[in-house]
């Protein structure tokens, strides 16, 4: 069996190991760190969708659209429909975001570069305008939601933070494993080829527009899931979730991570949350400067993103083993 053939199993085992380590570590963490990691993971899964689009050669500046859609879906499902299960609300957030993105996917997939980015940004700002003027959605104040249950069990007050963290770790871990498998699949590699040479991919029989449209919908689902998880943890959603600055945060994380490693999206998201938290605490009047310097340092010394720290080494170590397996076959 070659390294490529065994990749899905290795990805699954590594994902389960990471989930187990994070669950055990969370039990010993202070509450502030557990909450910070919960939000970082929720934001990271949104950035993971942008990473998927980056592998297609485009960047979305409007992921706030699907992030807010997922958050409002969770809040409205809790308030209007009486849904209290956090897993159901998270799934509803992802599906609603994907449904909202689907009608625009084929049209947006025709464009590249700044045109793609501006179209997605425009859609996000349209939603922001609708939300901030709608009294049914709470207007500029947004909506609150109560404490959720999981599979019919409502956690005790002392365990609410850890329970939300644990559920976020499991859901995000599962999505990450599936995304890594998709990256390594034939379709995922064709998408990566389209990033470099669309004409060649078209001559090979694949529709680049169809690939990008599909990835746009997958990225929307990831964004909706992230929005729902964030709202469940915070207990509040507001129109600013769809504002362009929130979308910029997700692009910020994707740039830090690069487009090669799924794990890098979450490492970058955690790093961003830590830098933001400590810089705002110690430099309240100039924390944006600290954020900018941090981004410049990563771009200067890691132009291919944080994931480049380990991706090149993994590929170089896997190449001899793959060649040996083919030779013995």
N, C-alpha and C positions, 0 to 999 in steps of 0.2 A: 504494500500500500504506500503510495507516494504521500509527500507532505501535504499536497493540495487535497488529496482524497480524505485524509484524516483531519483536515482543518475544522470541519463542523464539530466533530467530537471534542477536539482540543478546545475549541471556543466555548462549548457548553460546559466542560469541566472547569475551565478558568472562570467563567461567569458564575458558576455555583460556588467556587472557592471565594471569589470576591464578595458575593452576597453573604456567605457565611461569616467572613471576617468582619464585614461592616455591621452585621447584626450583633455579633459578639462585642465589638468595640463600642457600639452605641449604648449598650447596657451600662458601660462604665463612664460614659461621657457626661459632662455637665449639661444642663438643659439648654443653655445658650448655644453650645456647640452642636447639639442634636438638631435644634431648630435651624441653625445656619446651614448645616449639611442637608437638611430636608429641602430648604429653598434652593441650595446650590444644585442638588440633583434634579429638582423640578425645572430649573432654568437650563441645566445641562442637556436634558432630553429635548428641549426646544432647539438648542444650539446644534444638537445631533441632526435634526432635520435640515438645518442650514448647511451642515457639513455634507449631507447627502446631495444637496443642490450644488454645492461647490464642486463636488466630484463630477457633476454634469456640466460644469463650466459656467454656471450662473450663481448669483447671490441674491437672496431675498432680503429686502429691507422692510418687509411688511409682516414679519412673523408675529408682531403684536396683534394682528387680526385674528389669528387662530388661537393665540394665547388667551386673549380676552374672550373669544368665543367659548373655549373650553371652561374658563373660569365662570362666565355667566351661565353656561349650561349647568354646571354643578350647583351654583347658588339658586337658580330658578327651579331646578329639579327638586331641591330641598324645600324651597319655600312654597312653590305652587303645586307640585305633584306629590309632595309628602315622601319623597325618596330620602331615606336616611342612611342607606348603605354606601360607604365610601367607595367601594369597588364599582358599584353600579354608576355612581356619579362620575367617577373617573372615566369609565368606558363611554358614558354619554357625552362627556366633554370631548373626547377624542373623535367620536363618530360625528358629532355636530360640526366640529371644526373641519373634518374631511368633507362633509356634505356642503358646507359653505364654500370651500375651496374648489370643489369639483367642477362647478359650472364655468369657472374662470381658467381652469388649468390648461385646457387645450389652446385657448386664445393667448394666454401669457407665454406658453411654451414656444410661440412663434418668434419671440423677441430674445435678444441677448444683451449683455453688457448693461449699460446705464438704463436702457429702456425697460429691461426686465425689472431692475431694482426699483425704478420710479413707479412702474405700474403696481407692483406689490405694495409699495409705500402708500400710494394713492388709495388703494383699497382699505388699508389699515386706517388711514385718516378719515375715510368715509364712515367707517364703523365708529370711530371715536366721536365724530360729529353727531351721529344718530344716538349713541349712548348718552352723551352729555346733555342732550336736549330732551330725552325721553324720561318722563316721570314714572312710567311703568317700570323702568330699570333703575330707578333711584336717582336719576340725573347725575350731577357732578359728585354727589355723596356716595354713589354706588349702593351696594347691597351687603347686608350681613347675613351670615348663615350660622346655624347652631352646630353643635358637636355631632359628628357622624358616628355610626356603628360600623362594624365589619363582620359580615356573615351573621348578622343578628346579635352580635355581642357588642355592648357599649363599654369601652375601656373606662377604668376608674380614673379619677381626677389625676392621681399621681403618675399614671401611665399613658395619658393622652399623647404627650409629646413623643414618647418613644414609640407608641403604636403607629402614629402617623409617619414617623421616620422609618420604621420597619416596613410598612406597606409601601412607602415610596421606594425604598431600596429594592424590594422584590419586583415591583412593577417596572422600575427603570432598568433593573438588571435583566429582566426578561426581554424588554425592548432592545437593549444593547446587544444581547446575544443574537437576536434575530437580525438586527442591523448588520452586525459583523458577518453573519452568514450570507446576508444579501450582498454585502460588499465583495465577498469572495466568490460569489456565484458567477455564472457566465453572463447573466444580464448585468450584474454589478460591474464586471470588468468591461463589458461593452460600453456602459455609461462612462467609465473612466477613459476609454478610448475616444469617445465622442468629445470629451473635453479637449483633446489634443487635435483631432482631425474629424470634423463632422462629415465631410464629403466622403472620406474613405469608409466610415461606418454606414452611410447611406448606400454606397455601392455594394457593401456586403449584405444588404438586405434588411437592415434595421432602420426603423423610423426614429430619428433623434427627437423629433417633436413629441412622439408618443412616450419615449423614455423620460423626457423632462416633465411631461404632464403627469406621468405616473409618480415620479419622484416628488413632484409638487404636492400631490395628494397625500403621499406617505409622510412628507414633512409636516403637512397640516395636521395629520392625526397625532404625530409626536408633539406638536405645539399645543393641541387641545388637551392631551393628557397632562402635559406640564402645567398648563393653566389650571386645570381641575385640581391637581395635587397641591399647587401653591395656594389656591383659595381654601381648600380643606384645611391646610396647615394654618393659614392666617385667619380664617373665619370672615373674610371680607374681600369684596371685589369692587373695582372702580373703573371708570372709563380710561384712566391713565394706563391701564394694561394694554390698550390699543394705540397709545401715543407713540410717535416716532422715536422718542428717546428710549422707550422700552425695547423696541425693535433693534435700536442701535446697541443696546447691551448684549443682545443675543448674537449680533454680528461680531461684536467685540470678542465674545467668548470663542466663536468659531474661528476668528483670525488667530487668536492665541493658540488654539488647539491644532490648527492645520486640518487637512482633509484626509489624512492617512489612517489615523488611529481613533477608534471609538472611545477608548479609555481616556484619551487626551481631552475630549470634550468635557468630561467631568472633572478632570484634574484642573483644567483651565477655569471651569466654573467655580470650583472651590477656591482656587487661588484668587479669582476676582472678588469673591465674597469676602475673603479674609483681608485682602488689601483694602477694599472699600470700608469694611467695618473698622479696622484699626486706624486707617488714615483719617476717617471721619471722626474718630474718637480723639486722636492726638493732634490732628490738623483740621479742625472743623471749618476753617475759613479757606483752606487751600487743598482739600482732599481731592478735588478734580485734577489738580496739578500732579499729585502723587499717582493717580490713575493713569494720566497721560505718560508720565515718565516710565511707569511700569510697562505700558504697551510698547513704547519706543524701545525699551531695553530688550523685550522679547523679539521684536521685529529685527533689531540690530544683530542680536547674537543667535537667534533661532528663526531665520527667515521662513523656514518651512513649518513652523509651529512647534509647540511643546512635544507633540507626538514624534517628531524627528529624533528626539533623544534616544528612543528605543526601537523605532521601526526599522531603521537601517541595520542595526545589529541583529534583530530577529531575522530579517530577510537574508543577511549574509550567512548566518548560522544554519538556516533552513536549506539553502541552495545545495551544499555538498550532500546532505542527507537525501534530498530529492533526487540528485543525480545518481547516488549510489543505489537507491531503490529502483530506478529505471534500468540501471546497468544490470542488476541481478535479475530483473524480469526478462 
